């Protein structure tokens, strides 16, 4: 549910897949996006505004499940 909600947020404009790792010491989600918008071809730049928009959305989603806010999101692999 959490992974799907987050993927849908990004998926409004970018092709997005996610994977939930339940077998790790700490449950976590990996998101992979096609950085070219399927709507108009512009690129996801990862600007500060985009980063905080995503982070705020993630915190809103996980807050509904009683999970503490995210403080750190890892960047590009």
PyMOL Python script that loads the backbone (N, CA, C, O; Angstrom):
from pymol import cmd

cmd.read_pdbstr("""\
ATOM      1  N   UNK A   1       0.810  -1.182   0.000  1.00  0.00           N
ATOM      2  CA  UNK A   1       0.000   0.000   0.000  1.00  0.00           C
ATOM      3  C   UNK A   1       0.866   1.264   0.000  1.00  0.00           C
ATOM      4  O   UNK A   1       0.607   2.181  -0.779  1.00  0.00           O
ATOM      5  N   UNK A   2       1.870   1.325   0.844  1.00  0.00           N
ATOM      6  CA  UNK A   2       2.731   2.505   0.915  1.00  0.00           C
ATOM      7  C   UNK A   2       3.516   2.659  -0.383  1.00  0.00           C
ATOM      8  O   UNK A   2       3.552   3.740  -0.969  1.00  0.00           O
ATOM      9  N   UNK A   3       4.140   1.575  -0.825  1.00  0.00           N
ATOM     10  CA  UNK A   3       4.921   1.624  -2.068  1.00  0.00           C
ATOM     11  C   UNK A   3       4.063   2.025  -3.254  1.00  0.00           C
ATOM     12  O   UNK A   3       4.485   2.821  -4.092  1.00  0.00           O
ATOM     13  N   UNK A   4       2.865   1.476  -3.325  1.00  0.00           N
ATOM     14  CA  UNK A   4       1.955   1.788  -4.421  1.00  0.00           C
ATOM     15  C   UNK A   4       1.535   3.260  -4.383  1.00  0.00           C
ATOM     16  O   UNK A   4       1.486   3.909  -5.428  1.00  0.00           O
ATOM     17  N   UNK A   5       1.235   3.787  -3.216  1.00  0.00           N
ATOM     18  CA  UNK A   5       0.861   5.198  -3.090  1.00  0.00           C
ATOM     19  C   UNK A   5       1.991   6.112  -3.561  1.00  0.00           C
ATOM     20  O   UNK A   5       1.750   7.088  -4.271  1.00  0.00           O
ATOM     21  N   UNK A   6       3.203   5.797  -3.169  1.00  0.00           N
ATOM     22  CA  UNK A   6       4.351   6.620  -3.553  1.00  0.00           C
ATOM     23  C   UNK A   6       4.611   6.499  -5.049  1.00  0.00           C
ATOM     24  O   UNK A   6       4.888   7.495  -5.718  1.00  0.00           O
ATOM     25  N   UNK A   7       4.524   5.276  -5.574  1.00  0.00           N
ATOM     26  CA  UNK A   7       4.722   5.072  -7.010  1.00  0.00           C
ATOM     27  C   UNK A   7       3.657   5.818  -7.816  1.00  0.00           C
ATOM     28  O   UNK A   7       3.956   6.353  -8.884  1.00  0.00           O
ATOM     29  N   UNK A   8       2.447   5.857  -7.328  1.00  0.00           N
ATOM     30  CA  UNK A   8       1.386   6.594  -8.027  1.00  0.00           C
ATOM     31  C   UNK A   8       1.672   8.094  -8.048  1.00  0.00           C
ATOM     32  O   UNK A   8       1.367   8.772  -9.029  1.00  0.00           O
ATOM     33  N   UNK A   9       2.254   8.606  -6.973  1.00  0.00           N
ATOM     34  CA  UNK A   9       2.608  10.032  -6.928  1.00  0.00           C
ATOM     35  C   UNK A   9       3.575  10.361  -8.062  1.00  0.00           C
ATOM     36  O   UNK A   9       3.368  11.325  -8.798  1.00  0.00           O
ATOM     37  N   UNK A  10       4.618   9.569  -8.201  1.00  0.00           N
ATOM     38  CA  UNK A  10       5.593   9.793  -9.268  1.00  0.00           C
ATOM     39  C   UNK A  10       5.025   9.386 -10.624  1.00  0.00           C
ATOM     40  O   UNK A  10       5.356   9.982 -11.649  1.00  0.00           O
ATOM     41  N   UNK A  11       4.167   8.364 -10.622  1.00  0.00           N
ATOM     42  CA  UNK A  11       3.621   7.805 -11.847  1.00  0.00           C
ATOM     43  C   UNK A  11       2.627   8.694 -12.557  1.00  0.00           C
ATOM     44  O   UNK A  11       2.203   8.379 -13.670  1.00  0.00           O
ATOM     45  N   UNK A  12       2.247   9.791 -11.943  1.00  0.00           N
ATOM     46  CA  UNK A  12       1.371  10.732 -12.640  1.00  0.00           C
ATOM     47  C   UNK A  12       2.056  11.288 -13.875  1.00  0.00           C
ATOM     48  O   UNK A  12       1.399  11.732 -14.817  1.00  0.00           O
ATOM     49  N   UNK A  13       3.387  11.259 -13.861  1.00  0.00           N
ATOM     50  CA  UNK A  13       4.143  11.868 -14.943  1.00  0.00           C
ATOM     51  C   UNK A  13       5.298  11.003 -15.456  1.00  0.00           C
ATOM     52  O   UNK A  13       5.757  11.184 -16.584  1.00  0.00           O
ATOM     53  N   UNK A  14       5.764  10.068 -14.632  1.00  0.00           N
ATOM     54  CA  UNK A  14       6.928   9.254 -14.989  1.00  0.00           C
ATOM     55  C   UNK A  14       6.607   7.773 -14.790  1.00  0.00           C
ATOM     56  O   UNK A  14       5.910   7.398 -13.847  1.00  0.00           O
ATOM     57  N   UNK A  15       7.124   6.940 -15.692  1.00  0.00           N
ATOM     58  CA  UNK A  15       6.978   5.503 -15.491  1.00  0.00           C
ATOM     59  C   UNK A  15       7.728   5.140 -14.216  1.00  0.00           C
ATOM     60  O   UNK A  15       8.875   5.545 -14.028  1.00  0.00           O
ATOM     61  N   UNK A  16       7.081   4.380 -13.346  1.00  0.00           N
ATOM     62  CA  UNK A  16       7.642   4.097 -12.026  1.00  0.00           C
ATOM     63  C   UNK A  16       7.423   2.643 -11.645  1.00  0.00           C
ATOM     64  O   UNK A  16       6.340   2.096 -11.855  1.00  0.00           O
ATOM     65  N   UNK A  17       8.449   2.020 -11.087  1.00  0.00           N
ATOM     66  CA  UNK A  17       8.317   0.689 -10.501  1.00  0.00           C
ATOM     67  C   UNK A  17       8.871   0.753  -9.086  1.00  0.00           C
ATOM     68  O   UNK A  17       9.703   1.602  -8.769  1.00  0.00           O
ATOM     69  N   UNK A  18       8.397  -0.155  -8.242  1.00  0.00           N
ATOM     70  CA  UNK A  18       8.902  -0.182  -6.876  1.00  0.00           C
ATOM     71  C   UNK A  18       9.030  -1.617  -6.408  1.00  0.00           C
ATOM     72  O   UNK A  18       8.404  -2.530  -6.947  1.00  0.00           O
ATOM     73  N   UNK A  19       9.852  -1.790  -5.399  1.00  0.00           N
ATOM     74  CA  UNK A  19      10.053  -3.090  -4.775  1.00  0.00           C
ATOM     75  C   UNK A  19      10.130  -2.883  -3.273  1.00  0.00           C
ATOM     76  O   UNK A  19      10.796  -1.968  -2.789  1.00  0.00           O
ATOM     77  N   UNK A  20       9.440  -3.745  -2.546  1.00  0.00           N
ATOM     78  CA  UNK A  20       9.467  -3.678  -1.086  1.00  0.00           C
ATOM     79  C   UNK A  20      10.348  -4.817  -0.588  1.00  0.00           C
ATOM     80  O   UNK A  20      10.114  -5.980  -0.919  1.00  0.00           O
ATOM     81  N   UNK A  21      11.349  -4.487   0.197  1.00  0.00           N
ATOM     82  CA  UNK A  21      12.245  -5.485   0.767  1.00  0.00           C
ATOM     83  C   UNK A  21      11.799  -5.819   2.188  1.00  0.00           C
ATOM     84  O   UNK A  21      12.012  -5.049   3.125  1.00  0.00           O
ATOM     85  N   UNK A  22      11.189  -6.963   2.316  1.00  0.00           N
ATOM     86  CA  UNK A  22      10.743  -7.416   3.636  1.00  0.00           C
ATOM     87  C   UNK A  22      11.761  -8.337   4.290  1.00  0.00           C
ATOM     88  O   UNK A  22      11.674  -8.611   5.487  1.00  0.00           O
ATOM     89  N   UNK A  23      12.723  -8.815   3.513  1.00  0.00           N
ATOM     90  CA  UNK A  23      13.687  -9.785   4.022  1.00  0.00           C
ATOM     91  C   UNK A  23      14.949  -9.132   4.585  1.00  0.00           C
ATOM     92  O   UNK A  23      15.868  -9.827   5.018  1.00  0.00           O
ATOM     93  N   UNK A  24      14.992  -7.816   4.580  1.00  0.00           N
ATOM     94  CA  UNK A  24      16.143  -7.101   5.116  1.00  0.00           C
ATOM     95  C   UNK A  24      15.917  -6.808   6.594  1.00  0.00           C
ATOM     96  O   UNK A  24      14.815  -6.986   7.114  1.00  0.00           O
ATOM     97  N   UNK A  25      16.961  -6.363   7.255  1.00  0.00           N
ATOM     98  CA  UNK A  25      16.855  -6.046   8.677  1.00  0.00           C
ATOM     99  C   UNK A  25      15.841  -4.931   8.915  1.00  0.00           C
ATOM    100  O   UNK A  25      15.144  -4.906   9.929  1.00  0.00           O
ATOM    101  N   UNK A  26      15.778  -4.013   7.957  1.00  0.00           N
ATOM    102  CA  UNK A  26      14.828  -2.909   8.071  1.00  0.00           C
ATOM    103  C   UNK A  26      14.002  -2.859   6.782  1.00  0.00           C
ATOM    104  O   UNK A  26      14.554  -2.719   5.690  1.00  0.00           O
ATOM    105  N   UNK A  27      12.691  -2.974   6.915  1.00  0.00           N
ATOM    106  CA  UNK A  27      11.783  -2.898   5.781  1.00  0.00           C
ATOM    107  C   UNK A  27      12.043  -1.599   5.022  1.00  0.00           C
ATOM    108  O   UNK A  27      12.133  -0.528   5.622  1.00  0.00           O
ATOM    109  N   UNK A  28      12.165  -1.704   3.691  1.00  0.00           N
ATOM    110  CA  UNK A  28      12.384  -0.497   2.894  1.00  0.00           C
ATOM    111  C   UNK A  28      11.868  -0.694   1.478  1.00  0.00           C
ATOM    112  O   UNK A  28      11.611  -1.814   1.037  1.00  0.00           O
ATOM    113  N   UNK A  29      11.724   0.424   0.780  1.00  0.00           N
ATOM    114  CA  UNK A  29      11.171   0.437  -0.567  1.00  0.00           C
ATOM    115  C   UNK A  29      12.190   1.052  -1.520  1.00  0.00           C
ATOM    116  O   UNK A  29      12.793   2.083  -1.224  1.00  0.00           O
ATOM    117  N   UNK A  30      12.372   0.404  -2.669  1.00  0.00           N
ATOM    118  CA  UNK A  30      13.183   0.962  -3.747  1.00  0.00           C
ATOM    119  C   UNK A  30      12.238   1.468  -4.821  1.00  0.00           C
ATOM    120  O   UNK A  30      11.294   0.774  -5.198  1.00  0.00           O
ATOM    121  N   UNK A  31      12.482   2.657  -5.308  1.00  0.00           N
ATOM    122  CA  UNK A  31      11.708   3.232  -6.411  1.00  0.00           C
ATOM    123  C   UNK A  31      12.644   3.464  -7.585  1.00  0.00           C
ATOM    124  O   UNK A  31      13.760   3.954  -7.412  1.00  0.00           O
ATOM    125  N   UNK A  32      12.188   3.112  -8.773  1.00  0.00           N
ATOM    126  CA  UNK A  32      12.945   3.377  -9.991  1.00  0.00           C
ATOM    127  C   UNK A  32      12.010   4.121 -10.928  1.00  0.00           C
ATOM    128  O   UNK A  32      10.894   3.673 -11.190  1.00  0.00           O
ATOM    129  N   UNK A  33      12.467   5.254 -11.430  1.00  0.00           N
ATOM    130  CA  UNK A  33      11.623   6.016 -12.353  1.00  0.00           C
ATOM    131  C   UNK A  33      12.349   6.239 -13.669  1.00  0.00           C
ATOM    132  O   UNK A  33      13.574   6.357 -13.709  1.00  0.00           O
ATOM    133  N   UNK A  34      11.578   6.292 -14.739  1.00  0.00           N
ATOM    134  CA  UNK A  34      12.078   6.748 -16.021  1.00  0.00           C
ATOM    135  C   UNK A  34      12.075   8.259 -15.914  1.00  0.00           C
ATOM    136  O   UNK A  34      11.015   8.866 -15.758  1.00  0.00           O
ATOM    137  N   UNK A  35      13.234   8.870 -15.996  1.00  0.00           N
ATOM    138  CA  UNK A  35      13.343  10.304 -15.732  1.00  0.00           C
ATOM    139  C   UNK A  35      12.804  11.185 -16.858  1.00  0.00           C
ATOM    140  O   UNK A  35      12.854  12.411 -16.760  1.00  0.00           O
ATOM    141  N   UNK A  36      12.291  10.575 -17.922  1.00  0.00           N
ATOM    142  CA  UNK A  36      11.682  11.342 -19.013  1.00  0.00           C
ATOM    143  C   UNK A  36      10.168  11.219 -18.893  1.00  0.00           C
ATOM    144  O   UNK A  36       9.631  10.111 -18.899  1.00  0.00           O
ATOM    145  N   UNK A  37       9.486  12.344 -18.784  1.00  0.00           N
ATOM    146  CA  UNK A  37       8.039  12.368 -18.629  1.00  0.00           C
ATOM    147  C   UNK A  37       7.363  11.774 -19.854  1.00  0.00           C
ATOM    148  O   UNK A  37       7.693  12.126 -20.987  1.00  0.00           O
ATOM    149  N   UNK A  38       6.416  10.872 -19.625  1.00  0.00           N
ATOM    150  CA  UNK A  38       5.665  10.319 -20.746  1.00  0.00           C
ATOM    151  C   UNK A  38       4.587  11.288 -21.232  1.00  0.00           C
ATOM    152  O   UNK A  38       3.940  11.036 -22.248  1.00  0.00           O
ATOM    153  N   UNK A  39       4.392  12.390 -20.515  1.00  0.00           N
ATOM    154  CA  UNK A  39       3.391  13.381 -20.900  1.00  0.00           C
ATOM    155  C   UNK A  39       3.958  14.365 -21.926  1.00  0.00           C
ATOM    156  O   UNK A  39       3.369  14.578 -22.985  1.00  0.00           O
ATOM    157  N   UNK A  40       5.112  14.962 -21.598  1.00  0.00           N
ATOM    158  CA  UNK A  40       5.641  15.986 -22.506  1.00  0.00           C
ATOM    159  C   UNK A  40       7.144  15.863 -22.776  1.00  0.00           C
ATOM    160  O   UNK A  40       7.717  16.728 -23.439  1.00  0.00           O
ATOM    161  N   UNK A  41       7.784  14.819 -22.281  1.00  0.00           N
ATOM    162  CA  UNK A  41       9.194  14.567 -22.583  1.00  0.00           C
ATOM    163  C   UNK A  41      10.202  15.336 -21.745  1.00  0.00           C
ATOM    164  O   UNK A  41      11.406  15.188 -21.958  1.00  0.00           O
ATOM    165  N   UNK A  42       9.747  16.158 -20.793  1.00  0.00           N
ATOM    166  CA  UNK A  42      10.736  16.865 -19.964  1.00  0.00           C
ATOM    167  C   UNK A  42      11.345  15.881 -18.963  1.00  0.00           C
ATOM    168  O   UNK A  42      10.761  14.840 -18.663  1.00  0.00           O
ATOM    169  N   UNK A  43      12.501  16.220 -18.466  1.00  0.00           N
ATOM    170  CA  UNK A  43      13.239  15.332 -17.574  1.00  0.00           C
ATOM    171  C   UNK A  43      12.981  15.668 -16.107  1.00  0.00           C
ATOM    172  O   UNK A  43      12.793  16.827 -15.737  1.00  0.00           O
ATOM    173  N   UNK A  44      12.977  14.622 -15.287  1.00  0.00           N
ATOM    174  CA  UNK A  44      12.959  14.790 -13.833  1.00  0.00           C
ATOM    175  C   UNK A  44      14.370  15.196 -13.444  1.00  0.00           C
ATOM    176  O   UNK A  44      15.316  14.436 -13.654  1.00  0.00           O
ATOM    177  N   UNK A  45      14.515  16.361 -12.891  1.00  0.00           N
ATOM    178  CA  UNK A  45      15.847  16.898 -12.589  1.00  0.00           C
ATOM    179  C   UNK A  45      16.301  16.616 -11.161  1.00  0.00           C
ATOM    180  O   UNK A  45      17.493  16.695 -10.862  1.00  0.00           O
ATOM    181  N   UNK A  46      15.378  16.296 -10.296  1.00  0.00           N
ATOM    182  CA  UNK A  46      15.765  16.074  -8.906  1.00  0.00           C
ATOM    183  C   UNK A  46      16.105  17.376  -8.209  1.00  0.00           C
ATOM    184  O   UNK A  46      17.007  17.419  -7.372  1.00  0.00           O
ATOM    185  N   UNK A  47      15.395  18.429  -8.545  1.00  0.00           N
ATOM    186  CA  UNK A  47      15.647  19.722  -7.908  1.00  0.00           C
ATOM    187  C   UNK A  47      15.283  19.653  -6.422  1.00  0.00           C
ATOM    188  O   UNK A  47      14.645  18.706  -5.963  1.00  0.00           O
ATOM    189  N   UNK A  48      15.689  20.641  -5.716  1.00  0.00           N
ATOM    190  CA  UNK A  48      15.374  20.717  -4.288  1.00  0.00           C
ATOM    191  C   UNK A  48      13.852  20.709  -4.075  1.00  0.00           C
ATOM    192  O   UNK A  48      13.351  20.048  -3.165  1.00  0.00           O
ATOM    193  N   UNK A  49      13.127  21.444  -4.919  1.00  0.00           N
ATOM    194  CA  UNK A  49      11.662  21.489  -4.807  1.00  0.00           C
ATOM    195  C   UNK A  49      11.057  20.111  -5.071  1.00  0.00           C
ATOM    196  O   UNK A  49      10.140  19.696  -4.362  1.00  0.00           O
ATOM    197  N   UNK A  50      11.560  19.393  -6.085  1.00  0.00           N
ATOM    198  CA  UNK A  50      11.051  18.044  -6.375  1.00  0.00           C
ATOM    199  C   UNK A  50      11.375  17.093  -5.223  1.00  0.00           C
ATOM    200  O   UNK A  50      10.539  16.285  -4.817  1.00  0.00           O
ATOM    201  N   UNK A  51      12.586  17.201  -4.709  1.00  0.00           N
ATOM    202  CA  UNK A  51      13.002  16.340  -3.597  1.00  0.00           C
ATOM    203  C   UNK A  51      12.102  16.533  -2.383  1.00  0.00           C
ATOM    204  O   UNK A  51      11.600  15.562  -1.817  1.00  0.00           O
ATOM    205  N   UNK A  52      11.898  17.785  -1.984  1.00  0.00           N
ATOM    206  CA  UNK A  52      11.081  18.039  -0.804  1.00  0.00           C
ATOM    207  C   UNK A  52       9.606  17.742  -1.051  1.00  0.00           C
ATOM    208  O   UNK A  52       8.891  17.349  -0.130  1.00  0.00           O
ATOM    209  N   UNK A  53       9.147  17.926  -2.282  1.00  0.00           N
ATOM    210  CA  UNK A  53       7.775  17.545  -2.614  1.00  0.00           C
ATOM    211  C   UNK A  53       7.564  16.055  -2.432  1.00  0.00           C
ATOM    212  O   UNK A  53       6.560  15.633  -1.859  1.00  0.00           O
ATOM    213  N   UNK A  54       8.518  15.243  -2.921  1.00  0.00           N
ATOM    214  CA  UNK A  54       8.441  13.791  -2.755  1.00  0.00           C
ATOM    215  C   UNK A  54       8.559  13.402  -1.288  1.00  0.00           C
ATOM    216  O   UNK A  54       7.784  12.584  -0.792  1.00  0.00           O
ATOM    217  N   UNK A  55       9.521  13.984  -0.603  1.00  0.00           N
ATOM    218  CA  UNK A  55       9.724  13.661   0.813  1.00  0.00           C
ATOM    219  C   UNK A  55       8.481  13.995   1.637  1.00  0.00           C
ATOM    220  O   UNK A  55       8.073  13.205   2.489  1.00  0.00           O
ATOM    221  N   UNK A  56       7.882  15.146   1.391  1.00  0.00           N
ATOM    222  CA  UNK A  56       6.673  15.527   2.117  1.00  0.00           C
ATOM    223  C   UNK A  56       5.522  14.576   1.812  1.00  0.00           C
ATOM    224  O   UNK A  56       4.747  14.228   2.703  1.00  0.00           O
ATOM    225  N   UNK A  57       5.412  14.159   0.561  1.00  0.00           N
ATOM    226  CA  UNK A  57       4.350  13.217   0.202  1.00  0.00           C
ATOM    227  C   UNK A  57       4.575  11.872   0.900  1.00  0.00           C
ATOM    228  O   UNK A  57       3.637  11.288   1.441  1.00  0.00           O
ATOM    229  N   UNK A  58       5.818  11.384   0.887  1.00  0.00           N
ATOM    230  CA  UNK A  58       6.143  10.123   1.567  1.00  0.00           C
ATOM    231  C   UNK A  58       5.777  10.227   3.046  1.00  0.00           C
ATOM    232  O   UNK A  58       5.165   9.310   3.594  1.00  0.00           O
ATOM    233  N   UNK A  59       6.140  11.319   3.693  1.00  0.00           N
ATOM    234  CA  UNK A  59       5.830  11.485   5.115  1.00  0.00           C
ATOM    235  C   UNK A  59       4.330  11.523   5.369  1.00  0.00           C
ATOM    236  O   UNK A  59       3.862  11.024   6.392  1.00  0.00           O
ATOM    237  N   UNK A  60       3.576  12.110   4.448  1.00  0.00           N
ATOM    238  CA  UNK A  60       2.119  12.120   4.586  1.00  0.00           C
ATOM    239  C   UNK A  60       1.566  10.692   4.490  1.00  0.00           C
ATOM    240  O   UNK A  60       0.715  10.294   5.286  1.00  0.00           O
ATOM    241  N   UNK A  61       2.057   9.928   3.508  1.00  0.00           N
ATOM    242  CA  UNK A  61       1.579   8.556   3.312  1.00  0.00           C
ATOM    243  C   UNK A  61       1.916   7.686   4.525  1.00  0.00           C
ATOM    244  O   UNK A  61       1.041   7.005   5.061  1.00  0.00           O
ATOM    245  N   UNK A  62       3.164   7.705   4.955  1.00  0.00           N
ATOM    246  CA  UNK A  62       3.550   6.823   6.060  1.00  0.00           C
ATOM    247  C   UNK A  62       2.947   7.281   7.384  1.00  0.00           C
ATOM    248  O   UNK A  62       2.742   6.472   8.289  1.00  0.00           O
ATOM    249  N   UNK A  63       2.666   8.568   7.495  1.00  0.00           N
ATOM    250  CA  UNK A  63       2.016   9.076   8.703  1.00  0.00           C
ATOM    251  C   UNK A  63       0.646   8.453   8.919  1.00  0.00           C
ATOM    252  O   UNK A  63       0.222   8.266  10.060  1.00  0.00           O
ATOM    253  N   UNK A  64      -0.048   8.131   7.833  1.00  0.00           N
ATOM    254  CA  UNK A  64      -1.357   7.481   7.944  1.00  0.00           C
ATOM    255  C   UNK A  64      -1.245   6.096   8.569  1.00  0.00           C
ATOM    256  O   UNK A  64      -2.232   5.563   9.078  1.00  0.00           O
ATOM    257  N   UNK A  65      -0.050   5.510   8.535  1.00  0.00           N
ATOM    258  CA  UNK A  65       0.176   4.186   9.098  1.00  0.00           C
ATOM    259  C   UNK A  65       0.899   4.247  10.439  1.00  0.00           C
ATOM    260  O   UNK A  65       1.296   3.216  10.983  1.00  0.00           O
ATOM    261  N   UNK A  66       1.067   5.451  10.969  1.00  0.00           N
ATOM    262  CA  UNK A  66       1.717   5.612  12.262  1.00  0.00           C
ATOM    263  C   UNK A  66       3.223   5.435  12.223  1.00  0.00           C
ATOM    264  O   UNK A  66       3.839   5.139  13.247  1.00  0.00           O
ATOM    265  N   UNK A  67       3.826   5.614  11.049  1.00  0.00           N
ATOM    266  CA  UNK A  67       5.274   5.460  10.898  1.00  0.00           C
ATOM    267  C   UNK A  67       5.920   6.840  11.038  1.00  0.00           C
ATOM    268  O   UNK A  67       5.401   7.835  10.532  1.00  0.00           O
ATOM    269  N   UNK A  68       7.052   6.884  11.729  1.00  0.00           N
ATOM    270  CA  UNK A  68       7.769   8.147  11.950  1.00  0.00           C
ATOM    271  C   UNK A  68       8.213   8.763  10.622  1.00  0.00           C
ATOM    272  O   UNK A  68       8.479   8.033   9.668  1.00  0.00           O
ATOM    273  N   UNK A  69       8.295  10.071  10.545  1.00  0.00           N
ATOM    274  CA  UNK A  69       8.695  10.751   9.309  1.00  0.00           C
ATOM    275  C   UNK A  69      10.084  10.340   8.832  1.00  0.00           C
ATOM    276  O   UNK A  69      10.965  10.009   9.625  1.00  0.00           O
ATOM    277  N   UNK A  70      10.251  10.371   7.519  1.00  0.00           N
ATOM    278  CA  UNK A  70      11.541  10.077   6.894  1.00  0.00           C
ATOM    279  C   UNK A  70      12.438  11.291   7.070  1.00  0.00           C
ATOM    280  O   UNK A  70      12.022  12.421   6.816  1.00  0.00           O
ATOM    281  N   UNK A  71      13.656  11.058   7.502  1.00  0.00           N
ATOM    282  CA  UNK A  71      14.610  12.162   7.628  1.00  0.00           C
ATOM    283  C   UNK A  71      15.605  12.172   6.493  1.00  0.00           C
ATOM    284  O   UNK A  71      16.156  13.219   6.152  1.00  0.00           O
ATOM    285  N   UNK A  72      15.846  10.985   5.890  1.00  0.00           N
ATOM    286  CA  UNK A  72      16.861  10.879   4.858  1.00  0.00           C
ATOM    287  C   UNK A  72      16.336   9.995   3.734  1.00  0.00           C
ATOM    288  O   UNK A  72      15.748   8.944   3.988  1.00  0.00           O
ATOM    289  N   UNK A  73      16.546  10.418   2.500  1.00  0.00           N
ATOM    290  CA  UNK A  73      16.229   9.608   1.323  1.00  0.00           C
ATOM    291  C   UNK A  73      17.514   9.509   0.533  1.00  0.00           C
ATOM    292  O   UNK A  73      18.121  10.522   0.188  1.00  0.00           O
ATOM    293  N   UNK A  74      17.934   8.270   0.243  1.00  0.00           N
ATOM    294  CA  UNK A  74      19.177   8.127  -0.502  1.00  0.00           C
ATOM    295  C   UNK A  74      18.961   8.558  -1.944  1.00  0.00           C
ATOM    296  O   UNK A  74      17.870   8.409  -2.494  1.00  0.00           O
ATOM    297  N   UNK A  75      20.004   9.086  -2.539  1.00  0.00           N
ATOM    298  CA  UNK A  75      19.925   9.595  -3.901  1.00  0.00           C
ATOM    299  C   UNK A  75      20.217   8.541  -4.935  1.00  0.00           C
ATOM    300  O   UNK A  75      19.897   7.364  -4.768  1.00  0.00           O
ATOM    301  N   UNK A  76      20.825   8.986  -5.994  1.00  0.00           N
ATOM    302  CA  UNK A  76      21.111   8.111  -7.123  1.00  0.00           C
ATOM    303  C   UNK A  76      22.089   7.021  -6.720  1.00  0.00           C
ATOM    304  O   UNK A  76      22.994   7.231  -5.912  1.00  0.00           O
ATOM    305  N   UNK A  77      21.878   5.847  -7.309  1.00  0.00           N
ATOM    306  CA  UNK A  77      22.757   4.703  -7.022  1.00  0.00           C
ATOM    307  C   UNK A  77      24.083   4.842  -7.712  1.00  0.00           C
ATOM    308  O   UNK A  77      24.942   3.970  -7.581  1.00  0.00           O
TER     309      UNK A  77
END
""", "prot")
cmd.dss("prot")
cmd.show_as("cartoon", "prot")
cmd.util.cbc("prot")
cmd.orient("prot")
